[in-house]
Amino acid sequence: MKTEHKIYAAVGVLVALGGGLYATRQSKQKEISAHSTMSATADLPTLAVGKDDVEAISKIEIKNADKSNVTLEKKGDNWEVTAPLSAKANAANVRSLLDNLKDLKVKESIDRSAATYPQYDLTDEKAVHVVAYKGGGKVFDAYFGKSGSRGQLARVGGKDGVWVVDKYSPFLYTREVKNWRETSILKFEDANVIQATVTNANGQFSFSKNDDKWSGSFAKRDKDKKLEKPEKKWEKFDEAKVKDMLRAYKSLTAEDFADEKADTGLAEAETNGGVIQIKLKDNAGDITMKVGKTSKGSSRYALKEGGDGTVYVISSWSADWAAADRAKFEKSDDKKGKDDGHGHDADPAGMPGMPPGMGGMEE
């Protein structure tokens, strides 16, 4: 073999050996990288609660730096708010929180120590601290702080470190106490109502339905505030207004709850607001709602008779029917288009001195 051929052969062997060595090193590097990734992932704490454990949760404590702390407990099949007060809990809101506990996942580490807790609002004083119990033991213990470009920052109870958590929905955990309470007051089908009565300072309105047609009567109060006999005929009665009232009450919900020392006026509801009584067909029961004084703005305090004693705050859209005057149940006066007695249309929007019909021009 010629010398130059020997040199080429040697170079080829070296190239082959070098390529093999490079490939071996690359393979080794990938193995190391994969192993490091697996180790790092395996080292992340587990946060999500298993499905079976979620369904077995019997108590949840939430400490919120910006709002009052709240404790939720399962009593039988129902959830209740047990602190800072005792009340029926909003089942849908509790369910949403429980479902979210199944989805939480720690995806990366920010700091393996407790040194940066103040920086990320993860101190005991600043964080949202959530603890869930199954029986007497904890199945979830976590603190949630700031949320940044990398995601929601959190720490795990009993373990130092700042972690990035995926799937956390802050609004599910940071509700005000009133939003953990059950807000539903009434639930009925307005088509099943056969009678309704409104009694207030203006008098008493009585409505009855026959063959889907509503009739109404009104008894005003005399100078001594006593109810007189119902008027023989209520010329301007509008059955559509009764239907409007029932729509306002058939799915009645609270917008807030009365403070313990609030002056509700419910002891004298007929004077301060009004009392609405609703009778359902087929002996399905009677409903009585007492509406008292105004709370904030035009909203009023309300109490369901025969309920658990909770004093609600309901919107003016519903409350105003209890305090209504007779005009609220009557047809509106509409003179537009009617003859004014001189062959012209009476137009209340007209200006003095304008030709008939010109007052209602659009701008």
Residue, then its C-alpha position, 0 to 999 in steps of 0.5 A: m500500500k502506498t504511503e498516501h493511501k495509508i495516511y488516508a486510511a488513518v485519517g478515516v479511522l480517526v474520523a470514525l473514532g471521533g464521530g463515534l466518540y461525539a455520538t457517545r458524548q451526545s447520547k450521554q449528555k442527553e441521558i444526563s439532561a433527561h435524568s436531571t429533568m426527571s429528578a427536578t420534576a420528581d423533586l417538586p411537591t405534590l399539591a393536587v388532592g386526589k378525587d377520592d380525597v376531595e369527595a371526603i373533605s369535611k372542612i376547609e379553612i381560608k385565611n385571607a389577608d384582605k377579607s375576613n377568614v372563613t371556615l366551611e364545614k360539611k354537615g351531613d350532605n350540606w355545607e355550612v359557613t361556621a366562622p365567622l358566623s353560622a349560615k348555610a353555605n353556597a353549595a355551588n361556590v364550595r363545589s367550584l373550590l373543591d373541583n379546583l383542588k383536584d387540578l392544582k399542580v406545581k410546575e417549577s421552583i423559584d426558590r428552595s428557601a423561605a428567604t423570598y416569602p416577603q417578596y412574593d407575599l407568601t408570609d403568614e400575614k400576606a398570603v391566602h392560606v388554604v387548609a382542607y381536612k379529611g376527617g381529622g387530618k390535613v389533605f391540603d395545606a398551601y399558601f398563595g401569594k403574588s401572580g407574575s409572568r411565570g404564573q401563580l406563586a405559592r408555598v406548601g405547608g411544612k415545606d420551605g420554598v417558593w413554587v409556581v402553581d398551575k390551574y389556580s383560580p384566585f377568585l374561587y378562594t378569595r370571596e368575601v364572607k357574604n359570597w360564601r353564604e347561600t343567596s337563594i331565597l325563593k324558588f317557584e314557578d310563577a305559572n303555579v301561583i293562583q293568589a297573591t296579596v301585597t299589604n303595606a302602608n298604602g293599603q292592601f292589593s289582592f290578586s286572583k287568577n282564573d283561567d290564566k287571567w288575573s283580577g285585582s282589588f284594592a283596599k285603601r287605608d283610612k285616616d286611622k291607617k286601618l284597611e277599608k273595604p275593597e273598592k268595587k271596581w279597579e278600572k285601571f288595574d293591569e294584570a301584566k304588573v302582577k306578572d312582573m311582580l311574580r317574575a321578580y320573586k320567583s327566583l329571588t336572591a339576596e344581594d347582601f345580608a343584614d348586620e347583626k345590629a341593623d335597624t331592619g324595620l321588619a317587626e313592622a313590615e307593613t308600615n316600613g315596607g310591605v308584606i307579600q303573600i303568595k299562594l301556589k296551586d295544588n296545595a303546594g304551599d304559601i310563601t310570605m316575604k316581609v320587606g322592611k326598611t331600606s339598607k343601602g341605597s334603595s335596597r331593602y331588608a327582607l325576611k322569609e317567614g318560616g325560614d331559618g331567620t336569615v335577614y337578607v338585603i334584596s334589590s329595589w327591583s324586587a323590594d319596590w313591589a312590596a312597598a308599591d302604591r296603587a299606580k304601580f299595578e295600574k296601566s300607564d297614562d298615555k295621552k299620545g295619539k288621543d284626541d284632545g277634544h278639538g280634533h287634534d292629537a294631545d301630545p304631552a311632549g309639546m311646547p306651548g305655542m307649537p303646532p299640534g303634533m310638533g312637540g314629539m319630534e325626535e332630535 
